[in-house]
Amino acid sequence: MRAVENAPGMRVVYSIGRYHRQAKPICDAVIDELRRRGWLTQCRFFDEPDEAIADCDVFHCHSVLSLRTLRYLRAHRRGVCIVLQRDSAHIACEDLRDELRRRRGGPFDALCTEGLNQRADCIPDQCEEYGLADCVLVPSSYAAASFAAQGFPAARMRILPFSVDSAMFQPPEQRPGFRVVLGGGATLTKGYPYALAACERIGEPLDVIRDVSYEEMPAALALRTVCLSPSVTDGMNHQTLAAMATGLVPIASTTTGCRDYIRHADNGFVVDLHRGDVIAEIAGILDRLRRDPEGMRAIGDRARIAVSARPEPDYGRDVCELYRALLDGRRRDVAA
């Protein structure tokens, strides 16, 4: 066992919303590493009073939930280094709003809703969050590009890709027949209309996993062989990473962070929703995979290797090293 890396003066408050099931392992990886190093001063939920925040060197929080607290810290704890985690694209990114404009009034009108991560009226508050942070932490090159497109300075952004528990998600001993699952819920954000249309074109059903706990997810994914993730916008799709670890072949869009793990036509496929006939392209890929079970299995095996190379503890260690680098940089600036 490695010795605990205890850095004098490193005090971290980790502030999270109430866990949602697929983000919990990522949050826990950070918390576990902070505890191992002796750096965790306080684990705080966003709805607790700001005055109760412990003295700290680093305050790590999540976007959408943190504006009130960041204002408080900047007014009363000016020396704290603030890391704001944004798991999605920049709030002003137009990818989803463009899709909503195309889909409203059509057969998928019921799906045309926006969450706090996308609503145009939330842009000022979330942009203020970004501005108050010393560092915005995003999970993918797609998310980073969406910030760059809005003029956010690259020097205040870091990319740390999510990881997956490849011991929990493993290929079954007996691979199932050809089955396609959507990488997430049946929403516009996850590209449900594209996935459904492509499956209908080749006469295959599209499975959507519903009402399954995180602990039950490995067994559910093990019944499928292809994970369709034509997301309209997605910082990094947890379910697609889990599917890759289970040996499923990923078919992802250019507007999802999972593309960072995929080498096109080698360990999965990447499609552009805005170029050519994307439905025909996805359907063609599905049909080729269906006709070649051995080739499909080999691609799925390589997908597993790609995500398994970065186990979940690595994410926690990388976040802690980010804290160290930020504080070291601040000390150098002060000394200069």
Residue pairs with C-beta under 8 A, 6 or more apart in sequence:
4 36
4 37
4 38
5 36
5 37
6 37
6 38
6 39
7 37
7 39
7 324
9 57
10 37
10 39
10 57
10 58
10 323
10 324
10 327
11 39
11 41
11 54
11 55
11 56
11 57
11 58
12 34
12 39
12 40
12 41
12 56
12 57
12 58
12 59
12 60
12 323
13 41
13 42
13 43
13 44
13 53
13 54
13 56
13 58
13 59
13 60
14 27
14 30
14 31
14 34
14 40
14 42
14 43
14 44
14 60
15 44
15 45
15 46
15 53
15 59
15 60
15 61
15 62
15 66
15 69
16 27
16 43
16 44
16 45
16 46
16 61
16 62
17 45
17 46
17 62
17 65
18 45
19 27
21 213
21 214
22 214
22 238
22 239
22 242
23 87
23 238
24 214
25 164
25 165
25 214
25 312
26 162
26 163
26 238
26 312
26 315
29 163
29 312
29 313
29 315
29 316
29 319
30 60
30 315
30 316
30 319
30 320
31 40
31 43
31 316
32 313
32 316
33 313
33 316
33 317
33 319
33 320
34 40
34 316
34 320
37 320
39 320
39 323
41 54
41 55
41 56
42 53
42 54
42 56
44 52
44 53
46 61
46 62
46 65
46 66
46 69
50 68
50 69
50 72
50 73
51 72
53 59
53 69
53 72
53 73
53 77
55 77
56 77
56 80
57 79
57 80
57 81
57 323
57 327
58 80
58 81
58 82
58 83
58 323
58 326
58 327
59 69
59 73
59 77
59 80
59 81
59 82
59 83
60 83
60 85
60 319
60 323
61 69
61 70
61 82
61 83
61 84
61 85
62 84
62 85
62 86
62 87
63 84
63 85
63 86
63 87
63 88
63 117
63 126
63 129
63 130
64 116
64 117
64 122
64 126
64 129
66 84
66 129
67 125
67 126
67 128
67 129
67 132
70 82
70 84
70 129
70 132
70 133
71 132
73 80
73 82
73 132
74 132
81 134
81 135
81 323
81 326
81 327
81 330
82 132
82 133
82 134
82 135
83 133
83 134
83 135
83 137
83 322
83 323
83 326
84 129
84 130
84 132
84 133
84 135
84 136
84 137
85 136
85 137
85 138
86 130
86 136
86 137
86 138
86 143
86 147
86 235
87 138
87 139
87 143
87 235
87 236
88 117
88 118
88 143
88 233
88 234
88 235
89 95
89 142
89 143
89 146
89 147
89 233
89 235
89 255
90 130
90 143
90 146
90 147
90 149
90 150
90 152
91 117
91 118
91 122
91 123
91 126
91 127
92 123
92 127
92 150
93 146
93 149
93 150
93 233
95 146
95 232
95 233
95 255
96 114
96 118
96 188
96 189
96 232
96 233
97 114
97 118
97 120
99 188
99 232
100 112
100 114
100 188
103 109
103 111
103 112
103 188
103 193
104 112
108 188
108 192
108 193
111 186
111 187
111 188
111 192
111 193
112 188
114 120
116 122
118 189
118 233
130 136
130 147
130 152
133 156
134 156
134 326
135 156
135 157
135 158
135 322
135 326
136 147
136 152
136 156
136 157
136 158
137 157
137 158
137 160
137 319
137 322
138 144
138 147
138 157
138 158
138 159
138 160
138 235
139 159
139 160
139 161
139 162
139 235
139 236
139 257
140 159
140 161
140 235
140 236
140 256
140 257
140 258
140 259
140 260
141 159
141 257
141 259
141 260
142 234
142 235
142 254
142 255
142 256
142 257
142 259
142 260
143 159
143 235
143 236
143 257
144 154
144 157
144 159
146 233
147 157
148 154
148 157
158 322
160 315
160 318
160 319
160 322
161 236
161 257
161 260
161 261
161 310
161 315
162 236
162 238
162 241
162 257
162 315
163 241
163 307
163 310
163 311
163 312
163 314
163 315
164 238
164 241
164 242
164 244
164 245
164 307
164 308
164 312
165 245
165 311
165 312
166 245
166 304
166 307
166 308
166 311
168 218
168 245
169 217
169 218
169 221
169 242
169 243
169 245
169 246
170 218
170 222
170 245
170 246
170 247
171 222
171 246
171 247
171 300
171 301
171 304
172 222
172 246
172 247
175 225
175 247
175 293
175 297
176 222
176 223
176 224
176 225
177 225
178 204
178 225
178 226
178 289
178 290
178 293
178 296
179 207
179 223
179 224
179 225
179 226
180 195
180 199
180 204
180 205
180 206
180 207
180 224
180 225
180 226
180 227
180 228
180 286
181 206
181 207
181 208
181 209
181 221
181 224
181 226
181 227
181 228
181 243
181 248
182 190
182 191
182 192
182 195
182 206
182 207
182 208
182 209
182 227
182 228
182 229
183 190
183 227
183 228
183 229
183 231
183 237
183 239
183 240
183 243
183 250
183 252
183 258
184 190
184 229
184 231
184 234
184 237
184 239
184 240
185 192
185 208
185 210
186 192
186 208
188 232
189 231
189 232
189 233
189 234
190 229
190 231
190 232
190 234
190 237
191 228
191 229
191 230
191 231
191 232
191 253
191 273
192 208
194 230
194 253
194 273
194 278
194 279
194 282
195 206
195 228
195 230
195 282
196 206
197 279
198 228
198 230
198 279
198 282
198 283
198 286
199 205
199 206
199 228
199 283
199 286
200 206
201 279
201 280
201 283
202 283
202 286
202 287
202 290
204 286
204 290
206 228
207 224
209 217
209 220
209 221
209 239
212 220
217 239
217 242
218 242
218 246
221 227
221 239
221 242
221 243
221 246
221 248
222 246
224 243
224 248
225 248
225 249
225 289
225 296
225 297
225 300
226 248
226 249
226 251
226 286
226 289
226 296
227 239
227 240
227 243
227 244
227 248
227 249
227 250
227 251
228 251
228 282
229 237
229 240
229 250
229 251
229 252
229 253
229 256
229 258
230 251
230 252
230 253
230 271
230 273
230 278
230 282
231 237
231 252
231 253
231 255
231 256
232 253
232 255
232 273
233 255
233 256
234 253
234 255
234 256
234 257
234 258
235 257
236 256
236 257
236 258
236 260
237 252
237 256
237 257
237 258
240 250
240 252
240 256
240 258
241 258
241 261
241 307
243 250
244 250
244 258
244 261
244 267
244 268
244 300
244 303
244 304
244 306
244 307
245 304
245 307
245 308
246 304
247 297
247 300
247 301
247 303
247 304
248 300
248 303
249 268
249 269
249 289
249 296
249 299
249 300
249 303
250 258
250 261
250 262
250 267
250 268
250 269
250 303
251 268
251 269
251 271
251 282
251 285
251 286
252 258
252 259
252 262
252 268
252 269
252 270
252 271
253 259
253 270
253 271
253 272
253 273
254 270
254 271
254 272
254 273
255 273
259 270
261 267
261 268
261 303
261 306
261 307
262 268
262 269
262 270
262 303
262 306
263 306
264 270
266 299
266 302
267 299
267 302
267 303
267 305
267 306
268 299
268 303
269 285
271 278
271 281
271 282
271 285
272 278
289 295
289 296
289 299
290 296
